[in-house]
Amino acid sequence: MEDRLEYGRKKTIVVTGADRGLGLALVEEYLKGGNRVFAGKYRRNWHQLEELKEKYPGSLEIIELDVRSQESVEKAACAILEKTEAIDILINNAGVWLDHNTGTILDEEMDYDAIMEQINVNALGALRVTHALIHAVLKSFDQLVVNISSEAASMTDCKKDSQFGYCMSKAALNMASCLILNGIREKGGAVINLHPGWMQSVIGEPADCDAPYVEPAEPGEVKYYTTPEITARGFIRILEEPERFSGRLPGFVNYRGDKMNW
């Protein structure tokens, strides 16, 4: 038991979609705390992770990962499991938002390809990664799966009449969280869904891994409530005691710890 307690103090973390934004901020915050991090890299022309690797060469492992591809997920999982048997916290952060300005059900056309792409990344991507790594999660001290969800997943609070792909994909992710929890609860596993808030982000960038990076609007141009750094610190505080927010269902809270409606 003493060894397990010692292991629990310095955690092993996996973060998908860690090239920039919230994923990168989570990686950096966990590294600052002395933890070991496996960071999923998708954007080949973004190099912030490599710069972070220079600061934390012994603690950061960069893993090429495209959550849309089963082959890529399996290859990434093998690379991770060659270096660790246990993963304390798996953070499914990789996501995309492609239908900011789509129309309603009354419009003449609907972009079904964009809808399917978002479901594939946001919902199935998290499921692929969790499936590939769940046994390592269950061997750890924390045994925690974290899915980065959204207020857009809430059916109770739904006020939108468009953005079908993003909203449906995040709702599907929440359902996946429930099913995963039901499958691992008896083994001690836990699941929590986290909403980043209205955050300065590049989630709307094209899905192509070689697409150029476009700087997001500066705070003030759009009404942002938070930044990746603020959200990451809030998430890490929550993940220190996830049991506070969970029950029969996974926890579903925002970066401040406020409970979200399902």
C-alpha positions as CSV (number, residue, x, y, z in Angstrom):
1,M,0.0,0.0,0.0
2,E,2.9,2.4,0.8
3,D,4.2,1.9,-2.8
4,R,0.8,2.7,-4.3
5,L,0.5,5.9,-2.2
6,E,4.0,7.0,-3.3
7,Y,3.0,6.2,-7.0
8,G,-0.2,8.2,-6.6
9,R,1.7,11.4,-5.7
10,K,3.4,11.6,-9.1
11,K,1.0,10.6,-11.7
12,T,1.2,9.2,-15.2
13,I,-1.1,11.2,-17.5
14,V,-2.1,10.8,-21.1
15,V,-3.5,13.8,-23.0
16,T,-4.9,13.6,-26.5
17,G,-5.0,16.6,-28.8
18,A,-2.1,18.2,-27.0
19,D,-0.6,20.2,-29.8
20,R,-1.9,23.6,-28.6
21,G,-4.6,25.2,-26.5
22,L,-6.2,23.3,-23.6
23,G,-4.3,20.1,-24.3
24,L,-1.0,21.8,-24.3
25,A,-1.9,23.8,-21.2
26,L,-2.9,20.6,-19.4
27,V,0.4,18.9,-20.4
28,E,2.4,21.9,-19.1
29,E,0.6,22.2,-15.8
30,Y,1.0,18.5,-15.1
31,L,4.7,18.6,-16.0
32,K,5.2,21.6,-13.6
33,G,3.8,19.4,-10.9
34,G,6.5,16.7,-11.5
35,N,4.3,14.2,-13.3
36,R,5.0,12.1,-16.3
37,V,2.9,12.9,-19.4
38,F,2.3,11.2,-22.7
39,A,1.1,13.9,-25.1
40,G,-0.9,13.0,-28.2
41,K,0.5,15.0,-31.2
42,Y,-1.6,15.4,-34.3
43,R,-0.6,18.7,-36.0
44,R,2.7,18.1,-37.8
45,N,3.4,21.7,-38.4
46,W,2.8,22.9,-34.7
47,H,5.9,22.5,-32.6
48,Q,5.0,23.7,-29.1
49,L,5.2,20.2,-27.7
50,E,8.8,19.9,-28.9
51,E,9.6,23.1,-27.2
52,L,8.1,21.8,-24.0
53,K,10.1,18.6,-24.4
54,E,13.3,20.6,-24.2
55,K,12.2,21.9,-20.8
56,Y,11.1,18.5,-19.4
57,P,13.1,15.9,-21.4
58,G,12.7,13.1,-18.8
59,S,9.0,13.7,-18.1
60,L,7.3,14.3,-21.5
61,E,6.8,11.7,-24.2
62,I,5.3,12.9,-27.5
63,I,3.1,10.3,-29.2
64,E,1.8,10.8,-32.8
65,L,-1.9,10.2,-32.6
66,D,-4.9,10.7,-34.9
67,V,-7.9,9.7,-32.9
68,R,-9.9,9.3,-36.2
69,S,-7.8,6.3,-37.1
70,Q,-8.0,2.9,-35.4
71,E,-4.5,2.1,-36.7
72,S,-3.1,5.3,-35.3
73,V,-4.7,4.7,-31.9
74,E,-3.4,1.2,-31.7
75,K,0.1,2.3,-32.7
76,A,0.0,5.1,-30.1
77,A,-1.3,2.8,-27.4
78,C,1.6,0.3,-28.1
79,A,4.1,3.1,-27.8
80,I,2.7,4.3,-24.5
81,L,2.3,0.8,-23.0
82,E,5.9,0.0,-23.9
83,K,6.9,2.7,-21.4
84,T,4.3,2.3,-18.7
85,E,2.0,-0.3,-17.4
86,A,-0.3,2.1,-15.6
87,I,-2.0,5.4,-16.5
88,D,-3.5,7.4,-13.6
89,I,-5.5,9.8,-15.7
90,L,-6.5,9.5,-19.4
91,I,-7.7,12.9,-20.7
92,N,-9.6,12.6,-24.0
93,N,-9.1,16.2,-25.1
94,A,-8.8,15.9,-28.9
95,G,-11.8,17.6,-30.6
96,V,-13.0,19.6,-33.5
97,W,-15.8,22.1,-34.2
98,L,-16.6,22.4,-37.9
99,D,-20.1,23.8,-38.0
100,H,-20.0,27.2,-36.3
101,N,-22.2,28.8,-39.0
102,T,-24.4,26.0,-40.2
103,G,-28.1,26.4,-40.7
104,T,-31.2,24.9,-39.1
105,I,-33.3,22.0,-40.1
106,L,-35.3,24.4,-42.3
107,D,-32.4,25.2,-44.5
108,E,-32.1,23.6,-47.9
109,E,-28.8,21.9,-47.4
110,M,-26.9,20.3,-44.5
111,D,-23.2,19.3,-44.4
112,Y,-23.4,15.7,-43.4
113,D,-19.7,15.1,-44.0
114,A,-18.9,17.7,-41.4
115,I,-21.4,16.2,-39.0
116,M,-19.8,12.7,-39.4
117,E,-16.3,14.1,-39.0
118,Q,-17.2,15.7,-35.7
119,I,-18.8,12.5,-34.4
120,N,-15.8,10.5,-35.5
121,V,-13.3,12.8,-33.7
122,N,-15.2,14.0,-30.7
123,A,-17.1,10.8,-29.7
124,L,-15.6,7.8,-31.5
125,G,-12.1,9.2,-31.1
126,A,-12.4,9.3,-27.3
127,L,-13.9,5.8,-27.3
128,R,-11.1,4.4,-29.5
129,V,-8.4,5.8,-27.2
130,T,-10.2,4.7,-24.0
131,H,-10.7,1.2,-25.3
132,A,-7.0,0.9,-26.2
133,L,-5.8,2.1,-22.8
134,I,-8.5,1.2,-20.3
135,H,-6.6,-1.8,-18.8
136,A,-3.6,0.4,-18.1
137,V,-5.9,3.0,-16.5
138,L,-7.4,0.3,-14.2
139,K,-3.9,-0.8,-13.1
140,S,-3.2,2.7,-11.7
141,F,-3.8,4.5,-8.5
142,D,-6.3,7.1,-9.8
143,Q,-8.1,4.9,-12.4
144,L,-9.6,8.0,-14.0
145,V,-11.0,8.6,-17.5
146,V,-11.6,12.3,-18.3
147,N,-13.7,13.3,-21.4
148,I,-13.6,17.0,-22.4
149,S,-17.3,17.6,-23.1
150,S,-19.2,20.8,-23.6
151,E,-22.3,22.7,-22.5
152,A,-23.4,21.9,-26.1
153,A,-24.0,18.3,-24.9
154,S,-26.7,19.3,-22.4
155,M,-30.2,18.4,-23.5
156,T,-31.7,20.1,-20.5
157,D,-30.1,23.4,-21.4
158,C,-30.2,23.2,-25.2
159,K,-31.1,26.5,-26.8
160,K,-29.4,26.0,-30.2
161,D,-31.2,25.2,-33.4
162,S,-28.1,24.4,-35.5
163,Q,-24.5,23.0,-35.1
164,F,-25.8,19.5,-35.3
165,G,-22.5,17.9,-35.6
166,Y,-20.8,19.5,-32.6
167,C,-23.8,19.2,-30.3
168,M,-24.6,15.6,-31.3
169,S,-21.0,14.5,-31.0
170,K,-20.6,15.9,-27.5
171,A,-23.9,14.4,-26.4
172,A,-22.7,11.1,-27.8
173,L,-19.5,11.5,-25.8
174,N,-21.5,12.0,-22.6
175,M,-23.4,8.8,-23.3
176,A,-20.1,7.0,-23.9
177,S,-18.9,8.3,-20.5
178,C,-21.9,6.7,-18.8
179,L,-21.4,3.3,-20.6
180,I,-17.7,3.3,-19.8
181,L,-18.3,4.1,-16.1
182,N,-20.9,1.2,-15.9
183,G,-18.2,-1.1,-17.3
184,I,-15.3,-0.1,-15.0
185,R,-17.1,1.0,-11.8
186,E,-16.8,-2.4,-10.0
187,K,-13.1,-2.4,-10.7
188,G,-12.6,1.0,-9.1
189,G,-12.6,3.1,-12.3
190,A,-14.1,6.5,-12.5
191,V,-15.2,8.8,-15.3
192,I,-15.7,12.6,-15.4
193,N,-16.8,15.0,-18.1
194,L,-15.4,18.5,-18.1
195,H,-16.7,21.6,-19.8
196,P,-13.9,24.1,-20.6
197,G,-16.1,27.2,-20.6
198,W,-16.2,29.7,-23.4
199,M,-12.5,29.5,-23.9
200,Q,-10.1,31.1,-26.4
201,S,-9.4,28.2,-28.6
202,V,-8.5,26.8,-32.0
203,I,-11.0,24.0,-32.0
204,G,-12.5,25.3,-35.2
205,E,-9.3,24.7,-37.2
206,P,-9.5,22.4,-40.3
207,A,-9.1,18.7,-39.5
208,D,-6.1,18.4,-41.8
209,C,-3.1,17.8,-39.7
210,D,-1.0,20.0,-42.0
211,A,-3.4,22.9,-42.0
212,P,-1.8,26.2,-41.1
213,Y,-2.3,27.6,-37.7
214,V,-4.5,30.6,-37.4
215,E,-4.2,32.7,-34.3
216,P,-7.5,32.9,-32.4
217,A,-9.2,36.3,-31.8
218,E,-7.6,38.3,-29.0
219,P,-9.7,38.4,-25.8
220,G,-11.9,41.4,-26.2
221,E,-12.7,40.8,-29.9
222,V,-15.0,38.0,-28.8
223,K,-16.4,37.6,-25.3
224,Y,-14.2,34.9,-23.9
225,Y,-14.6,33.9,-20.3
226,T,-11.4,32.0,-19.9
227,T,-8.1,30.9,-21.5
228,P,-6.6,27.4,-21.9
229,E,-4.2,28.1,-18.9
230,I,-7.1,29.1,-16.6
231,T,-9.2,26.2,-17.6
232,A,-6.4,23.7,-17.3
233,R,-5.6,24.8,-13.7
234,G,-9.3,24.6,-12.9
235,F,-9.5,21.1,-14.4
236,I,-6.5,19.9,-12.4
237,R,-8.0,21.1,-9.2
238,I,-11.2,19.2,-10.0
239,L,-9.3,16.0,-10.9
240,E,-7.5,16.0,-7.5
241,E,-10.8,14.9,-6.0
242,P,-13.2,13.8,-8.8
243,E,-15.3,11.8,-6.4
244,R,-16.8,15.1,-5.2
245,F,-18.6,15.5,-8.5
246,S,-19.6,11.9,-9.3
247,G,-22.3,9.5,-8.3
248,R,-24.4,7.0,-10.2
249,L,-23.5,9.0,-13.4
250,P,-20.1,10.4,-14.3
251,G,-19.4,13.9,-13.0
252,F,-20.3,16.7,-15.5
253,V,-18.8,20.0,-14.4
254,N,-17.3,23.1,-15.8
255,Y,-13.7,24.4,-15.1
256,R,-14.9,26.2,-12.0
257,G,-16.4,23.0,-10.5
258,D,-20.1,24.0,-11.2
259,K,-22.2,21.0,-12.0
260,M,-23.6,20.9,-15.5
261,N,-27.1,19.7,-16.5
262,W,-27.2,16.5,-18.6
